[in-house]
Amino acid sequence: MPVIKRYPNRKLYDTDAKKYITLDGIAELIRDGAEVQVVDHTTEEDLTAVTLTQIIFEQEKRNSGFLPKSVLTGLVRAGGDTLNTLRRNLNSPLELLKHVDEEIDKRLQTLVERGEMARDEAISLSEKLIAAGQEKSKEMMPGQQRLERLLTVRGVPSREEVEQLTSQIENLSTKIDNLIDEKTAENDNNN
């Protein structure tokens, strides 16, 4: 994992490559799959989340519309709540498929209990439905792969990138809350 040191003059130094690096350079490392850690040269404080936020900010400045205004406004308005909603929405298609499978099994079980279908028939039908669903998923994959490539080309972050960013924003939010609490306690002690 490349470790980037941030100096007081805001310069960034890649300790692995042994050279200075820009925010764009860090973004490129991340796009190439590297897990990057950014630390303050003096205090060794982890600045990864702050740096990734700066990268997003810079990309937004250059590529006006990188993130829709509604997403940015929602993030500011709701803080962590929006991120939790985003996380749930990313997981919801998988949850929906799970619920569909459970509902099919439940209905087949009811037919077996009523004597309207033999257990073997229910198992066979369940397997056929699962196989048909998997076949449909395979048919959709080329379209899904094209969509993923299109989104990547347009700079839309992947699910993994969003989850990583969400985690880093949550860490940053916790640090900010702690700093506010410390400052409040310090002010209370001075009064």
NORRA-V392390 format. One record per residue. N is the residue number from 0. D_CENTER is the distance of its C-alpha to the mean C-alpha in Angstrom with 1 decimal. Layout:
n: (N & N)
d_center: (D_CENTER & D_CENTER)
This chain:
n: (0 & 1 & 2 & 3 & 4 & 5 & 6 & 7 & 8 & 9 & 10 & 11 & 12 & 13 & 14 & 15 & 16 & 17 & 18 & 19 & 20 & 21 & 22 & 23 & 24 & 25 & 26 & 27 & 28 & 29 & 30 & 31 & 32 & 33 & 34 & 35 & 36 & 37 & 38 & 39 & 40 & 41 & 42 & 43 & 44 & 45 & 46 & 47 & 48 & 49 & 50 & 51 & 52 & 53 & 54 & 55 & 56 & 57 & 58 & 59 & 60 & 61 & 62 & 63 & 64 & 65 & 66 & 67 & 68 & 69 & 70 & 71 & 72 & 73 & 74 & 75 & 76 & 77 & 78 & 79 & 80 & 81 & 82 & 83 & 84 & 85 & 86 & 87 & 88 & 89 & 90 & 91 & 92 & 93 & 94 & 95 & 96 & 97 & 98 & 99 & 100 & 101 & 102 & 103 & 104 & 105 & 106 & 107 & 108 & 109 & 110 & 111 & 112 & 113 & 114 & 115 & 116 & 117 & 118 & 119 & 120 & 121 & 122 & 123 & 124 & 125 & 126 & 127 & 128 & 129 & 130 & 131 & 132 & 133 & 134 & 135 & 136 & 137 & 138 & 139 & 140 & 141 & 142 & 143 & 144 & 145 & 146 & 147 & 148 & 149 & 150 & 151 & 152 & 153 & 154 & 155 & 156 & 157 & 158 & 159 & 160 & 161 & 162 & 163 & 164 & 165 & 166 & 167 & 168 & 169 & 170 & 171 & 172 & 173 & 174 & 175 & 176 & 177 & 178 & 179 & 180 & 181 & 182 & 183 & 184 & 185 & 186 & 187 & 188 & 189 & 190)
d_center: (19.4 & 20.7 & 21.6 & 22.1 & 24.6 & 24.9 & 28.5 & 30.1 & 30.8 & 27.0 & 27.5 & 24.9 & 26.4 & 24.8 & 26.8 & 26.2 & 27.5 & 29.9 & 29.5 & 28.1 & 24.8 & 23.4 & 19.9 & 20.0 & 21.0 & 18.0 & 15.7 & 17.7 & 17.5 & 13.7 & 14.0 & 16.6 & 14.4 & 15.6 & 14.1 & 15.8 & 17.2 & 19.0 & 21.9 & 24.8 & 27.9 & 30.1 & 28.3 & 25.7 & 23.2 & 19.6 & 18.5 & 15.3 & 13.1 & 16.0 & 16.4 & 12.9 & 13.5 & 16.8 & 15.6 & 13.6 & 16.8 & 19.1 & 17.4 & 17.7 & 21.3 & 22.2 & 20.5 & 21.3 & 19.1 & 16.0 & 14.2 & 16.4 & 18.4 & 17.7 & 14.0 & 15.1 & 18.0 & 16.1 & 13.8 & 17.1 & 19.0 & 17.0 & 15.3 & 13.1 & 14.2 & 12.3 & 9.0 & 10.3 & 11.6 & 8.5 & 7.1 & 10.7 & 10.9 & 8.4 & 10.5 & 13.7 & 15.1 & 15.3 & 16.9 & 19.3 & 20.5 & 21.1 & 23.1 & 25.1 & 26.1 & 27.1 & 29.2 & 30.9 & 31.8 & 33.1 & 35.2 & 36.7 & 37.5 & 39.3 & 41.3 & 42.3 & 43.4 & 45.5 & 47.2 & 46.1 & 44.3 & 45.0 & 42.3 & 42.4 & 42.0 & 38.9 & 37.4 & 38.2 & 36.9 & 33.6 & 33.3 & 34.2 & 31.6 & 28.8 & 30.1 & 30.3 & 26.7 & 25.6 & 27.9 & 26.5 & 22.9 & 24.5 & 26.1 & 22.9 & 21.1 & 22.9 & 21.9 & 18.3 & 18.5 & 20.2 & 17.6 & 14.8 & 17.2 & 18.0 & 14.6 & 14.2 & 17.6 & 17.0 & 14.1 & 11.4 & 8.1 & 7.1 & 4.8 & 4.7 & 4.7 & 2.2 & 1.9 & 4.9 & 5.6 & 5.5 & 7.6 & 9.6 & 10.4 & 11.5 & 13.6 & 15.0 & 15.8 & 17.6 & 19.5 & 20.5 & 21.8 & 23.7 & 25.2 & 26.3 & 27.8 & 29.6 & 31.0 & 32.1 & 33.9 & 35.4 & 36.7 & 38.1 & 39.9 & 41.4 & 42.8)
